[in-house]
Amino acid sequence: MYPEVFLPVSKQDMQDRGWWWYDFLVVTGDAYVDHPSFGPTVIARVLEDEGFRVAVLAQPDWHSCADFLAMGRPKLGVMIGAGNLDSMVAHYTAAKKRRSEDFYSPGKQAGLRPDRATIVYANRVREAFGPDMPIVIGGLEVSLRRFAHYDYWDDQVRRSILLDAPADILTYGMGETATREIARRLKKKERPGTMTDIKGTAVIVDDPAVCAYPCVTLPSFEDVAADKTAYADATRVEYAEHDAVRGRALIQKHREKYLLVNPPQMPLSTAELDRVAALPYTREVHPMYDDMGGVPAIEEVRFSVIHNRGCIGGCNFCALAFHQGRMVTSRSHESVIKEVTDMTQHPLWKGYVSDVGGPTANFRHPSCKEQLERGMCANKQCLAPTPCKNLDADESDYLQLLRKLRGIPGVKKVFVRSGIRYDYMLCDKNGEFFSELVHYHVSGQLKVAPEHCVNSVLDYMGKPHIEVYERFMEKYRKLNDRYDKEQYIVPYLMSSHPGSTLADAVELAEYLHARGRVPEQVQDFYPTPGTISTCMYYTGIDPRTMEPVYVAKTPHDKAMQRALLQWARPDKRKLVIQALHEAGRTDLIGFGRECLVRPERPQNRGKGAVNGKKPQKNGGKSGRKPDGKARKGGRRK
């Protein structure tokens, strides 16, 4: 059965527990959802498991210190995270338009967290509790902004977030191990400023000689802000050293101070992942939101299971490589089976496991045998453009797990809705997983991400070539025929990624049109902090090769590429025609089967037309009878 005990969120909650003091305050930009899919919740539960008293402050009013002071002063420190998303991504679309909804807030209400939430919260905490309060910042927003980074919304290079958020120490990646170590040292009265040797953390120091590990010096903040080649070079080194086995510490000067980023922590072992998964989450939204419409983000994950961490996929536009890392680890079968068995006792359970996934669903182990000893290859990807000869593409363990979950009493269906790497599936010579995925685990539609059809663009994305997608689609069709299934593919597509020209966008539109596909999922490239693709967008340089790359930057250029992928929409027609003219592809404007759009209609210059317009009837009183009354269909107030 599920526990009903949430972590304290108020002074009254603490008093009900008999607490007159507490150790840590966990501040989050998301609403409080006590589920292992929510990073701040995991950190709070990990601290609780270490024996600390923990309170949660979710989406505080940042305009004053009142909410931060409401539960009193924590004894040991404050842990701050923006939530599951970068707060700027949560607030703005790729076109920099303000979002009207926030699925991580009660009732989808937007505006309950500030822009740059980590920075704002840290400044309020410092104001509330003074200079001697230890402040630790972590989470996705912090991971991606730990170095000097290009900020799409400011359109400039910002310094490390640790300089703008007045925190003592930063944790990056999946921060359980680093957080435990920091908490233990704080309990021993060690000051955060002396914690310069904890892996998976970053600190600001006066002298880089305090670094405890072999280190590499990056171009300074001032250099990367002034020189795009220096920025690209820094990005290349940051990714090369982001490896838990062979990675070195990185030092980046910021004026008179030095940012010291220690090597990554080793990923949690299977036993450690099992322990984190077994913490007493209620798996529910806190009841304080019951009268506020709940928190919609729970609906997608309430009956889902995260069975792995890390991703060997290496998509250049994805933040996971710089956050969770490329080393895959996974939970035990027993741990996952227990979680699903417990789900069947939930009062809202209807028999369906909505997902058994993670960053990429069909990864359960490191990419090759050499990875655990030598780390990931610094300048090579495991899957793209072609699979590495050392790749261990074995999905048998994942298949065995799914089979066991299907056999749990009370489970009707087990779905896989997380992204899968279809190129990895095709490398698995056994083929059983692909077969059973189609037979048992697709909920009508399978989501995959070919992203584009032009191989040069796919190379910039870090994706397999389109021929691989075609082979996957052919096998998928055959398997559906074998099992008499009517199941579809939902392909994710991306417009205006660095390297994609207008001609490439036209070629993608032709590719889709020739196959009778009208895309449902189209996304403009979104330059989120810290990714290789964002480096390309800002610098016009591919940091992997230091060669120039074309970038569609103006809103008009980006809009044309997106419109070409949505050629069937009437509201995009004018822009599609303009794009085809600019691309020199007017052959696609016409009435032939191969044409994307029909030509624009000439203005009506028929009999009686004046300046291209016909005169109005009824003496110019359009829509009215001679007596002045409105005709049927006429204008009404």
C-alpha positions as CSV (number, residue, x, y, z in Angstrom):
1,M,0.0,0.0,0.0
2,Y,1.1,3.6,-0.6
3,P,2.2,5.8,2.3
4,E,0.2,8.9,3.1
5,V,3.0,10.9,4.6
6,F,4.3,13.8,2.6
7,L,7.3,15.8,3.7
8,P,6.5,18.9,5.7
9,V,5.5,22.0,3.8
10,S,4.5,24.2,6.7
11,K,5.2,25.0,10.3
12,Q,2.1,23.2,11.3
13,D,3.3,20.0,9.5
14,M,6.5,20.1,11.4
15,Q,4.7,20.6,14.7
16,D,2.4,17.7,13.9
17,R,5.6,15.6,13.7
18,G,6.9,17.0,16.9
19,W,9.6,18.9,15.2
20,W,10.8,22.2,16.6
21,W,13.8,22.4,14.3
22,Y,14.8,20.9,11.0
23,D,18.0,20.3,9.0
24,F,17.4,21.1,5.4
25,L,15.0,23.2,3.4
26,V,14.5,22.0,-0.2
27,V,13.3,24.8,-2.5
28,T,11.8,23.9,-5.9
29,G,10.3,25.7,-8.8
30,D,7.8,22.9,-9.4
31,A,4.7,22.2,-7.4
32,Y,5.4,19.5,-4.7
33,V,4.7,16.1,-6.3
34,D,6.0,13.3,-4.2
35,H,7.0,11.0,-7.1
36,P,10.4,9.7,-8.2
37,S,10.1,11.5,-11.6
38,F,10.5,14.8,-9.8
39,G,14.2,15.6,-9.1
40,P,13.8,17.8,-6.1
41,T,11.5,15.2,-4.5
42,V,14.2,12.6,-5.0
43,I,16.8,14.8,-3.3
44,A,14.5,15.5,-0.4
45,R,13.8,11.8,0.1
46,V,17.5,10.9,-0.2
47,L,18.3,13.4,2.6
48,E,15.4,12.0,4.7
49,D,16.8,8.5,4.2
50,E,20.2,9.7,5.5
51,G,18.4,10.6,8.8
52,F,18.0,14.3,8.2
53,R,14.9,16.3,8.9
54,V,13.7,17.8,5.6
55,A,11.0,20.4,4.7
56,V,9.9,21.3,1.2
57,L,9.2,24.8,-0.1
58,A,7.5,24.5,-3.4
59,Q,7.0,27.5,-5.7
60,P,7.5,30.2,-3.1
61,D,6.5,33.8,-3.6
62,W,9.8,35.2,-4.5
63,H,8.8,38.9,-4.3
64,S,9.6,38.9,-0.6
65,C,11.3,36.7,2.0
66,A,8.1,35.8,3.8
67,D,7.6,32.3,2.3
68,F,11.3,31.5,2.8
69,L,11.1,32.4,6.5
70,A,7.7,30.7,7.2
71,M,9.1,27.4,8.5
72,G,12.0,28.9,10.3
73,R,15.7,28.7,9.8
74,P,17.1,25.3,8.8
75,K,19.9,24.0,11.0
76,L,22.2,22.8,8.2
77,G,21.4,24.4,4.9
78,V,19.2,25.1,1.9
79,M,19.0,23.0,-1.3
80,I,17.6,24.8,-4.3
81,G,16.5,23.6,-7.7
82,A,14.4,25.2,-10.5
83,G,12.4,22.0,-11.0
84,N,12.4,19.3,-13.7
85,L,12.9,21.9,-16.5
86,D,15.1,24.9,-17.0
87,S,12.8,27.7,-15.9
88,M,13.3,29.7,-19.1
89,V,12.2,26.6,-21.2
90,A,9.3,26.2,-18.9
91,H,8.2,29.8,-19.5
92,Y,9.0,30.5,-23.2
93,T,8.5,28.7,-26.6
94,A,11.3,28.4,-29.2
95,A,9.9,31.6,-30.6
96,K,10.5,33.3,-27.2
97,K,6.8,33.7,-26.7
98,R,5.5,33.4,-23.2
99,R,3.7,30.1,-22.5
100,S,0.2,30.3,-21.2
101,E,0.4,27.0,-19.2
102,D,2.8,25.3,-16.9
103,F,2.1,21.5,-16.4
104,Y,4.3,21.5,-13.3
105,S,2.1,24.0,-11.5
106,P,-1.3,23.6,-9.9
107,G,-4.1,24.0,-12.4
108,K,-1.5,24.5,-15.2
109,Q,-1.2,28.1,-13.9
110,A,1.7,29.9,-15.5
111,G,3.9,32.4,-13.6
112,L,4.2,30.6,-10.3
113,R,8.0,30.5,-10.6
114,P,10.3,33.3,-11.7
115,D,12.5,33.5,-14.8
116,R,16.0,32.1,-13.9
117,A,14.4,30.5,-10.8
118,T,17.6,29.2,-9.3
119,I,19.2,32.6,-9.3
120,V,16.1,34.3,-7.8
121,Y,15.6,31.7,-5.1
122,A,19.2,31.7,-4.1
123,N,19.2,35.5,-3.7
124,R,16.0,35.4,-1.6
125,V,17.5,32.7,0.6
126,R,20.6,34.6,1.1
127,E,18.6,37.7,2.0
128,A,16.4,35.7,4.4
129,F,19.0,33.7,6.3
130,G,22.2,35.7,5.9
131,P,25.7,35.1,4.6
132,D,26.5,32.1,6.8
133,M,23.6,29.9,5.6
134,P,25.0,27.1,3.4
135,I,23.3,27.1,0.0
136,V,23.5,24.3,-2.5
137,I,22.1,24.6,-6.0
138,G,21.4,21.6,-8.3
139,G,19.1,20.2,-10.9
140,L,18.8,20.4,-14.7
141,E,18.9,24.2,-14.9
142,V,22.1,24.2,-12.9
143,S,23.7,21.3,-14.8
144,L,23.4,23.0,-18.1
145,R,24.5,26.4,-16.9
146,R,27.5,25.4,-14.7
147,F,30.0,26.8,-17.2
148,A,30.0,30.1,-19.0
149,H,27.1,29.5,-21.5
150,Y,25.2,31.0,-24.4
151,D,21.7,32.1,-23.2
152,Y,19.2,32.1,-26.0
153,W,16.8,34.5,-24.2
154,D,19.5,37.1,-23.5
155,D,21.2,36.3,-26.8
156,Q,24.6,36.6,-25.1
157,V,27.1,34.5,-23.2
158,R,26.3,34.5,-19.5
159,R,28.8,33.5,-16.8
160,S,28.5,30.4,-14.7
161,I,25.2,30.3,-12.8
162,L,27.3,29.9,-9.6
163,L,28.4,33.5,-10.0
164,D,24.8,34.9,-10.3
165,A,23.2,32.6,-7.7
166,P,25.0,33.4,-4.4
167,A,25.4,29.7,-3.5
168,D,28.3,28.0,-1.9
169,I,28.4,24.9,-4.0
170,L,26.7,23.5,-7.1
171,T,25.8,19.9,-7.8
172,Y,25.4,18.7,-11.4
173,G,24.0,15.6,-13.0
174,M,21.9,13.2,-10.9
175,G,23.0,14.6,-7.6
176,E,22.2,11.9,-4.9
177,T,25.8,11.0,-4.2
178,A,27.2,14.5,-4.1
179,T,24.2,15.7,-2.0
180,R,24.7,13.0,0.6
181,E,28.4,13.9,0.9
182,I,27.7,17.6,1.2
183,A,25.0,16.9,3.9
184,R,27.3,14.7,5.9
185,R,30.1,17.3,5.9
186,L,27.7,20.0,6.9
187,K,26.6,17.9,9.8
188,K,30.2,17.8,10.8
189,K,30.4,21.6,10.8
190,E,32.5,21.7,7.7
191,R,32.1,25.0,5.8
192,P,30.9,24.7,2.2
193,G,33.8,26.8,1.0
194,T,36.2,24.1,1.9
195,M,34.4,21.4,0.0
196,T,36.5,21.6,-3.1
197,D,37.1,17.8,-3.7
198,I,33.6,16.4,-4.1
199,K,33.0,14.8,-7.5
200,G,29.9,16.0,-9.3
201,T,30.2,19.5,-7.8
202,A,31.5,23.0,-8.8
203,V,32.7,25.8,-6.5
204,I,34.2,29.3,-6.9
205,V,37.7,29.5,-5.7
206,D,40.4,32.2,-5.5
207,D,43.3,29.8,-6.3
208,P,42.8,26.9,-8.8
209,A,45.7,25.1,-7.1
210,V,43.2,23.7,-4.5
211,C,41.9,21.3,-7.2
212,A,42.2,17.8,-5.9
213,Y,42.1,16.1,-9.4
214,P,44.1,16.3,-12.7
215,C,42.6,19.3,-14.4
216,V,42.3,21.2,-17.7
217,T,42.0,24.9,-18.0
218,L,39.2,26.2,-20.3
219,P,39.2,29.5,-22.1
220,S,38.0,32.2,-19.6
221,F,34.5,33.6,-19.4
222,E,35.8,36.8,-20.9
223,D,37.4,34.9,-23.8
224,V,34.3,32.8,-24.7
225,A,32.1,35.9,-24.4
226,A,34.3,37.7,-26.9
227,D,35.4,35.0,-29.3
228,K,33.1,32.3,-30.8
229,T,36.0,30.1,-31.7
230,A,37.0,30.1,-28.1
231,Y,33.4,29.3,-27.1
232,A,33.3,26.3,-29.4
233,D,36.7,25.0,-28.2
234,A,35.5,25.3,-24.6
235,T,32.3,23.3,-25.4
236,R,34.4,20.6,-27.1
237,V,36.6,20.2,-24.0
238,E,33.6,20.3,-21.6
239,Y,32.0,17.4,-23.4
240,A,35.2,15.4,-23.8
241,E,35.8,15.5,-20.0
242,H,32.2,14.8,-19.0
243,D,33.0,11.2,-18.2
244,A,32.9,9.5,-14.8
245,V,35.8,7.1,-15.5
246,R,38.4,9.2,-17.2
247,G,37.1,12.8,-16.9
248,R,39.3,15.5,-15.5
249,A,38.4,18.6,-13.5
250,L,37.8,21.8,-15.5
251,I,38.8,25.3,-14.5
252,Q,37.4,28.4,-16.0
253,K,38.5,31.9,-15.0
254,H,35.7,34.5,-14.4
255,R,37.5,37.8,-13.9
256,E,39.5,37.5,-10.7
257,K,37.8,34.3,-9.5
258,Y,38.0,30.7,-10.8
259,L,35.2,28.2,-11.5
260,L,36.3,24.8,-10.4
261,V,34.2,21.9,-11.8
262,N,35.2,18.6,-10.4
263,P,34.9,15.4,-12.5
264,P,31.5,13.7,-12.6
265,Q,30.3,11.3,-10.0
266,M,30.1,7.6,-11.0
267,P,26.5,6.7,-11.9
268,L,24.6,4.9,-9.2
269,S,25.0,1.2,-9.2
270,T,22.0,-1.1,-9.6
271,A,21.8,-1.5,-5.8
272,E,21.9,2.2,-5.2
273,L,19.3,2.9,-7.9
274,D,17.0,0.3,-6.2
275,R,17.5,2.0,-2.9
276,V,16.5,5.4,-4.3
277,A,13.5,3.9,-6.0
278,A,12.4,2.2,-2.8
279,L,12.2,5.5,-0.8
280,P,8.7,6.2,0.6
281,Y,7.2,8.3,-2.1
282,T,3.5,8.8,-2.0
283,R,3.5,9.0,-5.8
284,E,0.9,11.7,-5.5
285,V,0.4,15.4,-5.7
286,H,0.4,17.1,-2.3
287,P,-3.2,17.6,-1.1
288,M,-2.7,21.4,-0.7
289,Y,-3.4,21.5,-4.5
290,D,-6.7,19.7,-4.4
291,D,-8.7,22.9,-4.7
292,M,-6.4,24.3,-7.3
293,G,-6.9,21.8,-10.1
294,G,-4.1,19.4,-9.1
295,V,-0.8,19.2,-10.9
296,P,-1.2,17.9,-14.5
297,A,2.4,16.6,-14.8
298,I,1.5,13.6,-12.5
299,E,-0.9,12.2,-15.1
300,E,1.9,11.0,-17.5
301,V,4.0,9.5,-14.8
302,R,1.8,8.2,-12.0
303,F,1.8,4.7,-13.3
304,S,5.1,4.8,-15.2
305,V,8.4,3.3,-14.2
306,I,11.9,4.7,-14.7
307,H,14.1,1.6,-15.1
308,N,17.4,3.2,-16.3
309,R,19.6,6.3,-16.3
310,G,22.1,7.7,-18.8
311,C,21.9,7.6,-22.6
312,I,24.4,6.4,-25.2
313,G,22.3,8.0,-28.0
314,G,24.3,11.2,-28.1
315,C,21.8,13.4,-29.8
316,N,23.5,16.8,-30.0
317,F,20.4,18.8,-29.3
318,C,19.5,16.8,-26.1
319,A,20.5,18.0,-22.7
320,L,20.8,14.5,-21.2
321,A,24.4,13.9,-22.3
322,F,25.5,16.9,-20.3
323,H,23.3,16.1,-17.3
324,Q,22.9,12.3,-16.7
325,G,25.9,11.4,-18.9
326,R,26.4,8.7,-21.4
327,M,26.9,5.7,-19.1
328,V,23.8,3.6,-18.8
329,T,22.9,2.0,-15.5
330,S,19.6,0.3,-14.6
331,R,17.5,-1.0,-11.7
332,S,17.1,-4.7,-10.9
333,H,14.1,-6.7,-12.1
334,E,13.0,-7.2,-8.5
335,S,13.0,-3.5,-7.8
336,V,10.9,-2.7,-10.9
337,I,8.5,-5.6,-10.3
338,K,7.9,-4.5,-6.7
339,E,7.1,-0.9,-7.9
340,V,4.6,-2.2,-10.4
341,T,3.1,-4.7,-7.9
342,D,2.6,-1.8,-5.5
343,M,1.0,0.3,-8.3
344,T,-1.8,-2.3,-8.6
345,Q,-2.9,-1.4,-5.0
346,H,-3.3,2.3,-5.9
347,P,-7.0,3.4,-5.8
348,L,-6.7,4.9,-9.3
349,W,-5.1,1.9,-10.8
350,K,-6.9,0.6,-14.0
351,G,-4.5,-2.1,-15.0
352,Y,-2.1,-0.2,-17.3
353,V,1.6,0.5,-16.8
354,S,1.9,3.7,-18.9
355,D,5.6,3.4,-19.5
356,V,8.7,1.4,-18.6
357,G,11.4,3.7,-19.7
358,G,13.8,6.5,-19.0
359,P,16.0,8.7,-21.1
360,T,15.9,6.0,-23.8
361,A,13.7,3.0,-23.0
362,N,15.6,0.2,-24.7
363,F,19.0,0.7,-22.9
364,R,19.8,-1.4,-19.9
365,H,23.6,-1.6,-19.8
366,P,26.8,0.2,-20.8
367,S,27.4,0.6,-24.6
368,C,30.4,-1.8,-24.6
369,K,32.6,-3.8,-22.3
370,E,35.4,-1.2,-22.5
371,Q,33.3,1.6,-21.2
372,L,33.4,0.7,-17.5
373,E,37.2,0.5,-17.6
374,R,38.2,3.2,-20.0
375,G,35.1,5.5,-20.1
376,M,33.2,6.7,-23.2
377,C,35.2,7.6,-26.3
378,A,35.9,11.3,-26.2
379,N,35.3,12.1,-29.8
380,K,33.1,9.3,-31.0
381,Q,29.5,8.4,-30.7
382,C,28.2,4.9,-30.1
383,L,25.4,4.9,-32.7
384,A,25.8,7.7,-35.2
385,P,26.4,8.1,-38.0
386,T,27.0,4.3,-37.9
387,P,27.1,1.9,-34.9
388,C,30.5,1.4,-33.3
389,K,31.9,-2.1,-33.9
390,N,32.2,-2.6,-30.2
391,L,28.6,-1.8,-29.5
392,D,26.8,-4.4,-27.3
393,A,23.3,-4.2,-28.7
394,D,21.6,-6.7,-26.5
395,E,18.0,-6.0,-25.4
396,S,17.4,-9.4,-23.9
397,D,17.5,-8.2,-20.3
398,Y,14.9,-5.4,-21.0
399,L,12.7,-8.0,-22.8
400,Q,12.9,-10.3,-19.8
401,L,11.8,-7.5,-17.6
402,L,8.8,-6.6,-19.7
403,R,7.8,-10.2,-19.8
404,K,7.8,-10.4,-16.0
405,L,5.8,-7.2,-15.7
406,R,3.2,-8.5,-18.1
407,G,2.7,-11.5,-15.8
408,I,2.0,-9.5,-12.6
409,P,-1.6,-10.1,-11.3
410,G,-3.7,-7.1,-12.0
411,V,-1.6,-5.8,-14.9
412,K,-3.5,-5.8,-18.2
413,K,-1.0,-4.0,-20.4
414,V,2.5,-2.7,-20.2
415,F,3.3,0.1,-22.6
416,V,6.6,1.6,-23.7
417,R,6.1,5.3,-24.4
418,S,9.6,6.7,-23.7
419,G,11.7,7.3,-26.7
420,I,13.5,4.3,-28.2
421,R,16.5,4.2,-30.4
422,Y,15.4,2.3,-33.5
423,D,19.0,2.1,-34.8
424,Y,19.9,0.2,-31.6
425,M,17.0,-2.1,-32.1
426,L,18.1,-3.0,-35.6
427,C,21.6,-3.8,-34.3
428,D,20.1,-6.4,-32.0
429,K,20.4,-9.5,-34.2
430,N,18.0,-11.5,-32.0
431,G,15.0,-9.5,-33.0
432,E,12.8,-10.8,-30.2
433,F,12.5,-7.5,-28.5
434,F,11.3,-5.7,-31.7
435,S,8.8,-8.5,-32.2
436,E,7.3,-8.4,-28.7
437,L,7.4,-4.6,-28.6
438,V,5.0,-4.5,-31.6
439,H,2.9,-7.4,-30.3
440,Y,2.4,-6.3,-26.7
441,H,3.8,-2.9,-25.8
442,V,2.6,-0.3,-28.3
443,S,-0.4,1.8,-27.3
444,G,-1.7,2.4,-30.8
445,Q,1.2,4.7,-31.7
446,L,4.9,4.3,-31.3
447,K,6.9,7.5,-31.0
448,V,10.3,7.6,-32.7
449,A,12.5,10.5,-33.7
450,P,14.0,10.4,-37.2
451,E,14.1,14.3,-36.9
452,H,15.1,14.8,-40.6
453,C,15.7,13.0,-43.9
454,V,18.9,14.8,-45.1
455,N,21.9,12.9,-44.0
456,S,24.2,15.9,-43.6
457,V,21.6,17.5,-41.2
458,L,21.3,14.2,-39.3
459,D,25.1,14.2,-38.9
460,Y,24.9,17.6,-37.2
461,M,22.1,16.2,-35.0
462,G,24.0,13.1,-34.0
463,K,21.2,10.9,-35.5
464,P,21.4,7.8,-37.8
465,H,20.9,8.3,-41.5
466,I,17.5,8.1,-43.0
467,E,18.2,4.7,-44.6
468,V,18.2,3.3,-41.1
469,Y,14.8,4.8,-40.4
470,E,13.5,3.3,-43.6
471,R,14.7,-0.2,-42.6
472,F,13.0,0.2,-39.2
473,M,9.7,1.3,-40.8
474,E,9.7,-1.7,-43.2
475,K,10.2,-4.1,-40.3
476,Y,7.6,-2.3,-38.2
477,R,5.1,-2.7,-41.0
478,K,5.8,-6.4,-41.4
479,L,5.5,-7.1,-37.7
480,N,2.2,-5.3,-37.5
481,D,1.0,-7.4,-40.5
482,R,2.2,-10.5,-38.8
483,Y,0.2,-9.8,-35.6
484,D,-2.7,-8.3,-37.4
485,K,-2.2,-4.9,-35.6
486,E,-3.2,-1.5,-36.8
487,Q,-0.5,0.5,-35.1
488,Y,1.1,3.7,-36.3
489,I,4.4,5.6,-36.0
490,V,4.5,9.1,-34.7
491,P,7.7,10.6,-36.1
492,Y,9.2,13.5,-34.3
493,L,10.7,16.1,-36.7
494,M,12.8,19.2,-36.2
495,S,13.1,22.3,-38.3
496,S,15.9,24.8,-38.5
497,H,18.5,22.7,-36.7
498,P,22.0,24.0,-37.3
499,G,23.2,22.6,-40.6
500,S,19.7,22.6,-42.1
501,T,19.4,25.0,-45.1
502,L,16.2,26.1,-46.8
503,A,16.9,23.5,-49.5
504,D,17.2,20.8,-46.9
505,A,13.8,21.8,-45.4
506,V,12.3,21.6,-48.9
507,E,13.8,18.1,-49.3
508,L,12.3,17.0,-46.0
509,A,8.9,18.3,-47.1
510,E,9.2,16.4,-50.4
511,Y,10.2,13.3,-48.6
512,L,7.1,13.4,-46.3
513,H,4.8,14.4,-49.1
514,A,5.9,11.6,-51.3
515,R,5.1,9.1,-48.5
516,G,1.7,10.7,-47.7
517,R,2.8,11.8,-44.3
518,V,1.4,15.0,-42.8
519,P,3.5,15.7,-39.7
520,E,1.8,15.9,-36.3
521,Q,4.9,16.6,-34.3
522,V,7.1,19.4,-35.6
523,Q,9.4,21.4,-33.4
524,D,11.7,24.3,-34.1
525,F,15.2,23.8,-32.9
526,Y,15.3,25.2,-29.4
527,P,18.8,26.4,-28.3
528,T,18.8,25.2,-24.7
529,P,21.9,25.9,-22.6
530,G,24.9,23.6,-22.7
531,T,24.2,21.4,-25.7
532,I,26.5,20.9,-28.7
533,S,23.7,22.0,-31.1
534,T,23.3,25.3,-29.1
535,C,27.0,25.9,-29.5
536,M,26.6,25.4,-33.3
537,Y,23.6,27.8,-33.2
538,Y,25.6,30.6,-31.4
539,T,29.0,30.2,-33.0
540,G,28.3,28.8,-36.4
541,I,31.0,26.3,-35.6
542,D,30.7,22.5,-35.1
543,P,32.7,22.1,-31.9
544,R,33.5,18.5,-32.7
545,T,35.4,19.4,-35.9
546,M,35.8,23.2,-35.4
547,E,34.4,23.6,-39.0
548,P,31.8,26.2,-40.0
549,V,28.1,25.2,-40.1
550,Y,25.1,27.0,-41.6
551,V,22.6,28.3,-39.1
552,A,19.1,29.6,-39.8
553,K,18.9,32.4,-37.2
554,T,16.3,35.0,-38.2
555,P,12.7,34.5,-37.2
556,H,11.7,34.6,-40.8
557,D,14.2,31.9,-41.9
558,K,13.1,29.7,-39.1
559,A,9.5,30.3,-39.8
560,M,9.9,29.3,-43.5
561,Q,11.6,26.0,-42.5
562,R,8.8,25.2,-40.1
563,A,6.1,26.1,-42.6
564,L,7.6,23.8,-45.2
565,L,7.0,20.9,-42.8
566,Q,3.4,22.0,-42.4
567,W,2.7,22.7,-46.0
568,A,-0.8,21.3,-45.8
569,R,-2.0,23.9,-43.3
570,P,-3.9,26.7,-45.0
571,D,-2.5,29.3,-42.6
572,K,1.1,28.3,-43.7
573,R,0.4,28.5,-47.5
574,K,1.6,32.0,-48.2
575,L,4.9,31.3,-46.3
576,V,5.4,28.0,-48.0
577,I,5.0,29.7,-51.4
578,Q,7.5,32.3,-50.4
579,A,10.0,29.7,-49.1
580,L,9.7,27.7,-52.4
581,H,10.4,30.9,-54.4
582,E,13.5,31.7,-52.2
583,A,14.7,28.1,-52.6
584,G,14.3,28.2,-56.3
585,R,11.7,25.3,-56.2
586,T,8.7,26.8,-57.8
587,D,8.2,23.4,-59.5
588,L,6.6,22.4,-56.3
589,I,3.9,25.1,-56.7
590,G,1.1,23.8,-58.9
591,F,-1.5,21.2,-59.4
592,G,0.7,18.1,-60.0
593,R,0.8,15.2,-57.5
594,E,4.3,16.1,-56.6
595,C,3.4,19.7,-55.8
596,L,3.3,20.9,-52.1
597,V,0.9,23.8,-52.7
598,R,-1.3,25.3,-55.4
599,P,-0.4,28.7,-56.7
600,E,-2.0,31.8,-55.2
601,R,-5.3,32.8,-56.8
602,P,-5.1,36.0,-59.0
603,Q,-7.2,38.9,-57.7
604,N,-10.7,39.0,-59.2
605,R,-10.7,41.5,-62.1
606,G,-14.0,40.3,-63.8
607,K,-16.8,42.4,-65.2
608,G,-17.7,45.4,-63.1
609,A,-14.5,45.1,-61.0
610,V,-13.0,48.3,-59.7
611,N,-9.4,48.2,-58.6
612,G,-9.7,44.4,-58.5
613,K,-12.8,44.4,-56.3
614,K,-16.4,43.9,-57.2
615,P,-18.8,46.6,-56.2
616,Q,-21.1,45.8,-53.3
617,K,-24.8,45.0,-53.9
618,N,-27.7,46.8,-52.3
619,G,-26.4,50.2,-53.0
620,G,-23.3,49.6,-50.9
621,K,-25.3,48.7,-47.8
622,S,-23.6,45.3,-47.5
623,G,-25.6,42.8,-45.5
624,R,-28.7,45.0,-45.0
625,K,-32.2,45.2,-46.6
626,P,-33.5,48.5,-47.9
627,D,-35.3,49.1,-44.6
628,G,-32.0,48.9,-42.8
629,K,-32.6,45.6,-41.0
630,A,-29.8,43.0,-41.0
631,R,-30.0,40.3,-43.6
632,K,-29.4,36.7,-42.8
633,G,-25.7,36.3,-42.5
634,G,-25.2,40.0,-42.2
635,R,-23.2,41.8,-39.5
636,R,-24.7,41.7,-36.1
637,K,-23.8,43.6,-32.9
